[in-house]
Amino acid sequence: MPRKEIADIDAGRLSAQELARNFDDVSPPLDRQRALIAAQRCYYCYDAPCVQACPTGIDIPGFIRRITTDNLDGAARDILGANILGGMCARVCPTEILCEGSCVRNGPDELAPVQIGALQRYATDWVFEGDARLFERGADSGFSIAVVGAGPAGLACAHALARAGHRVTIFDAHEKPGGLNEYGIAQYKVLGFAAREVEWLLSIGGIELRAGHALGKNLNLPELQNDFDGVFLGVGLAGVNALGLEREQVSGVRNAVDFIAELRQCADLTRLAVGRRVVVIGGGNTAIDASVQSRKLGAESVTMVYRRGAASMGATPAEQEFAKTEGVTIVEWAQPRRIIASAGALAAVEFEYTQLDAQGRLIGTGELVQLPADTLLKAIGQVLVVGETGSDGALLDIRGGRIVVNSDYQTSLPGVWAGGDCVESKHDLTVQAVEDGKRAAASIDRALRQRASRNGGD
């Protein structure tokens, strides 16, 4: 077909077979033989640095040793007991900067670190495929807790509370649970795993899921405080930063997270439209996922632009290199200055090259460049929407765009805890959100049992 007849933004650029190949599992699982070989490379370190680097503190040498003896049940319990979303984290964790990045086999005389992420997946996949029951709900405590947000933090909190015997109701704004695992991560990393993992997690019992409920809309925080013995907020960061440029609402300009969510929920990728010339602004994992998936859908050119250098990007060097191998052009040291439209649609994006001044501040050089584009995807960070916390949300202490919590994940409101991306954490990662939810659940459980003890002594 002549180029002039190709629509700028259109579906069906690739065949169903090509799309199936492009969106197949980017990291196929290990078979038993390869898993045993990989496991035998572990030194089973005492006070292992890989464990210290894991936000959830999984006993990595322990579960790997169990793999070598074919004790997958024990290995899975080691992993999922520390990280109930260990199956997803095996797929999406940036292991190269966490556990594998700290592996002692990274030395100059070593070929590569132990494949901890792949081994974690090998040790847990059978659990979800066979719906193995590893954990039981505790005896009913009589307490009920509202969890707002069915993302990693909320799910981890809910499961831990159910194991402690508490009744949990999860409220989520979306139709499906899972949060970013369901809506915000590249399809080729997770395929349909997120839903299967959540189904398994909820099978412990004692957890009710209510979809279509959002704070500030049909949920009210004071009412939740009144109706439940405790409240956990795992609302994430639902707002998206704007570029602050004129014509930002023109056709062809959209948020990268919306594009990824649409793709993740699309049953037939041949019907999903993509531009011919796509520009993505940002340097984090969302920008990488949006860029690579645009290419995999059939975009002819995809350019990812970041205002600083590669070392400052939120995406790891491995993710950056992966994007390049998938045909994404990465432009560093450039910031958007102007959106150029024609006939009501995006035509190009103008950038100014940047540099650091003597004080290390980012400044423009005055040199401009225009990138032709029919699609612009914004991936410059997400923010907490204060309105999500309800009409009395102002009572929450919020600083730097995050909910303030103490070391026990308690907020400034009595009986309200919070965790995950909506609070200040070490990492804005699934694994860190899981740890936040797990620790918050332990804090909630202690507070409720102390209350019960006091009431019993009256």
Buried (B, 14 or more C-beta within 10 A) or exposed (E): EEEEEEEBBEBBBBEEEBBEEBBEEBEEEBEEEBBBEBBEBBEEBEEBBBBEBBBBEBBBBBBBBBBBEEBBBBBBBBBBBBBBBBBBBBBBBBBBBBBBBBBBBBEEEEEEBBBBBBBBBBBBBEBBEEEBEBBEBBEEBEBBBBBBBBBBBBBBBBBBBBBBBBBBBBBBBBEBBBBBBBBBBBBBBBEEBBBBBBEBBBEBEBBEBEEEBBBBEEBBBEEBBEEBBBBBBBBBBBBBBEBEBEBEEBBBBBBBBBBBBEBBBBEEBBEBBBBBBBBBBBBBBBBBBBBBBBBBBBBBBBBBBBBBEBEEBBBBEBBBEBBBEBBBBBBBBBBBBBBBBEEEBBBBBBBBBBEEEEEEEEEBEEEEEEBBBBBBBBBBBBBBBBBBBBEEBEBBEBEEBBBBBEEEBBBBBEBBBBBBBBBEBEBBBBBBBBBBBBBBBBBBBEBBBEBBEEEEEE
